[in-house]
């Protein structure tokens, strides 16, 4: 994932940033992190570029839709939607998926990839997340891509999606670029540390710990909204 699924709530809870600006800043922050990750995946040839191209076509358009929704959706609705995504992501971590290779791309498959990209881009633009939680399982289950290639391809799509979404968020004043650069650059460093930690942890424990973290964050956001509504 690009990291936005943690960056956005952190900016809200820790930095006390406005919900809309936090999601916009998160989308900008995942750009340098995703670029660093993409270099690693490319080095191991773990990116399916034809699939990434079709996904990006939909994702770029979807990011414009998402950033426009970000400007009009209420803070409460935004918080509830994001909490729901966190919960779904936590459940997703316990579902094992594995692909054994895709067939040649057909017109139908290309249209399906564009549609998946459109949905992913809209989620990215609205919630400030990369969208890997949607793209990776879709590529594995529907198209048979091996998990590692699906992840690398997802990162490749996140890069242009983040750029387009950030451009539109900036025009709507829904992004703090200095904060995004600080978070993004720190994310590059911590991503390296995360890589070493991931070697020491099994996939099962990594998924369990991350799922618990997502649930805790989701509950924290919901409680915060309930307190705000009753105050």
ChimeraX attribute file (.defattr): number of C-alpha atoms within 10 A of each C-alpha:
attribute: neighborCount
match mode: 1-to-1
recipient: residues
	/A:1	22
	/A:2	28
	/A:3	22
	/A:4	26
	/A:5	28
	/A:6	17
	/A:7	23
	/A:8	25
	/A:9	27
	/A:10	16
	/A:11	20
	/A:12	18
	/A:13	16
	/A:14	8
	/A:15	10
	/A:16	11
	/A:17	17
	/A:18	14
	/A:19	22
	/A:20	27
	/A:21	23
	/A:22	28
	/A:23	33
	/A:24	35
	/A:25	30
	/A:26	37
	/A:27	35
	/A:28	34
	/A:29	33
	/A:30	31
	/A:31	29
	/A:32	21
	/A:33	25
	/A:34	27
	/A:35	17
	/A:36	18
	/A:37	21
	/A:38	23
	/A:39	14
	/A:40	13
	/A:41	19
	/A:42	15
	/A:43	10
	/A:44	11
	/A:45	12
	/A:46	18
	/A:47	21
	/A:48	17
	/A:49	14
	/A:50	12
	/A:51	23
	/A:52	22
	/A:53	18
	/A:54	20
	/A:55	30
	/A:56	27
	/A:57	19
	/A:58	24
	/A:59	35
	/A:60	28
	/A:61	21
	/A:62	28
	/A:63	31
	/A:64	24
	/A:65	21
	/A:66	26
	/A:67	30
	/A:68	18
	/A:69	17
	/A:70	26
	/A:71	16
	/A:72	10
	/A:73	13
	/A:74	12
	/A:75	15
	/A:76	16
	/A:77	11
	/A:78	19
	/A:79	22
	/A:80	15
	/A:81	14
	/A:82	24
	/A:83	23
	/A:84	16
	/A:85	19
	/A:86	23
	/A:87	18
	/A:88	15
	/A:89	19
	/A:90	22
	/A:91	16
	/A:92	16
	/A:93	18
	/A:94	12
	/A:95	9
	/A:96	9
	/A:97	15
	/A:98	15
	/A:99	18
	/A:100	12
	/A:101	13
	/A:102	14
	/A:103	10
	/A:104	7
	/A:105	13
	/A:106	9
	/A:107	8
	/A:108	9
	/A:109	16
	/A:110	16
	/A:111	15
	/A:112	17
	/A:113	27
	/A:114	24
	/A:115	18
	/A:116	21
	/A:117	31
	/A:118	24
	/A:119	22
	/A:120	31
	/A:121	36
	/A:122	28
	/A:123	26
	/A:124	32
	/A:125	34
	/A:126	29
	/A:127	30
	/A:128	37
	/A:129	32
	/A:130	31
	/A:131	28
	/A:132	24
	/A:133	22
	/A:134	18
	/A:135	24
	/A:136	24
	/A:137	22
	/A:138	17
	/A:139	24
	/A:140	22
	/A:141	15
	/A:142	14
	/A:143	21
	/A:144	18
	/A:145	24
	/A:146	19
	/A:147	21
	/A:148	16
	/A:149	22
	/A:150	27
	/A:151	25
	/A:152	28
	/A:153	29
	/A:154	30
	/A:155	30
	/A:156	26
	/A:157	30
	/A:158	33
	/A:159	23
	/A:160	18
	/A:161	32
	/A:162	29
	/A:163	17
	/A:164	21
	/A:165	29
	/A:166	29
	/A:167	17
	/A:168	20
	/A:169	29
	/A:170	17
	/A:171	9
	/A:172	15
	/A:173	14
	/A:174	22
	/A:175	24
	/A:176	20
	/A:177	16
	/A:178	12
	/A:179	15
	/A:180	22
	/A:181	18
	/A:182	11
	/A:183	20
	/A:184	24
	/A:185	17
	/A:186	14
	/A:187	23
	/A:188	19
	/A:189	12
	/A:190	13
	/A:191	17
	/A:192	13
	/A:193	11
	/A:194	12
	/A:195	10
	/A:196	11
	/A:197	12
	/A:198	13
	/A:199	9
	/A:200	9
	/A:201	11
	/A:202	11
	/A:203	11
	/A:204	11
	/A:205	11
	/A:206	14
	/A:207	18
	/A:208	16
	/A:209	12
	/A:210	14
	/A:211	21
	/A:212	14
	/A:213	14
	/A:214	23
	/A:215	19
	/A:216	15
	/A:217	20
	/A:218	22
	/A:219	15
	/A:220	15
	/A:221	20
	/A:222	18
	/A:223	12
	/A:224	13
	/A:225	17
	/A:226	12
	/A:227	10
	/A:228	10
	/A:229	9
	/A:230	6
	/A:231	6
